[in-house]
Amino acid sequence: MSSDLLSPNLKNAPRPKAKADGPTHALRAMNEALMLGAVRQHQLTALAQSANARLQLEISERKQTEKSLHRAQAQLMDRAGQLEGLVAERTNELTVINRRLEASVDSISKGKEEYRLLFLDSQTLQKKLSHLTRQIITAQEEERKEISRELHDEVVQPLVSIDLELSALGNRATVNAPTLKRKITRAKQLVRVSMTAVHRFARELRPTVLDDLGLIPALQAHIKRLAEQKKIKIQLTAFDGVEALSDAGRTVLFRVAQEALTNVVRHARATRVTIGIRETAGAIQMEISDDGRSFSVEKTLFAKNSKHLGLIGMRERIEMIGGSLAIESTPGQGTTVRAEIPFAPGQGKEGADAPSLPLAP
């Protein structure tokens, strides 16, 4: 036993003298030694009990710790088993999902290829449709020209002859035939009305002035008639080099202007229209603006079962010769139709403008 475990009192206790002063002193020393030994024995026993108690406590705590550790290990093992099962389940699910994704990717790839083929077919059909439309428009224009000439040659000329015959018959009628003269006069009026109607139909089909004199005179004649009939102010300003365009180009511009003015008269309720034809970089631009009511351009052009086929026809005609058409309509500001077609530099007289032609009703 270490001396550190002894009581301080025992450490500092007086030690027996080496020499005794007799039997009494020896006995007393022995008693003191026995008492000191008993005290030391008691202290050692207390220390042993205390150490044993601490040891038992430590053993108990260690057992509790071992039990807790065993429980934790068991829980970990159980949790590990659960995780392994969950991982296996998720792995199976991911495998199924991966297979589905692979099938979806393959389906999407096939769909893209089908879409690409359909798109190519659509482009081919669109080109064929565009080509067919151009052929139809060209054939329609040629047919109109032919019908216009036939109306003039086959209908107007006989009507003129009938009118002349009626005039001669009226001059030869006797004074005693007033009823015959009235009938002849009435017949002449009907013939002239018919001639006017036929002339109008022929002009609407294909104005001969467009072929004989050019675009600007044809527009001037059309504008004059329209302004007189509908009481609307129309002003034309034109670049005279436009006459250097091909027949197709001049015909397209005339038809676009004709359709635009027809729409103004029918729908816009405008009081004033301006038409400007000018040369731009590599193109000729025609702009038609009115101060009438506006409309939704996209809704009109792309509506199902659209009744405004004139607008679509304008665009088809312009695109047929490589041009472009833009239509702007703003509430309170009216509508502007802007057509632009290619024009090779130097074709017309550079910078020359025809004078404005204000036509009032």
Secondary structure, DSSP 4 states (H G I P E B T S, - for coil): --GGGS-HHHHTSPPPPSS-SSHHHHHHHHHHHHHHHHHHHHHHHHHHHHHHHHHHHHHHHHHHHHHHHHHHHHHHHHHHHHHHHHHHHHHHHHHHHHHHHHHHHHHHHHHHHHHHHHHHHHHHHHHHHHHHHHHHHHHHHHHHHHHHHHIIIIIIHHHHHHHHHHHHHHHHS-TT-HHHHHHHHHHHHHHHHHHHHHHHHHHHH--HHHHHT-HHHHHHHHHHHHHHHHT-EEEEEEBGGGGGS-HHHHHHHHHHHHHHHHHIIIII--SEEEEEEEEETTEEEEEEEESS----HHHHHH-TT-S-HHHHHHHHHHHHTT-EEEEEEETTTEEEEEEEEE--TTSS-TT-BPPPEEE--
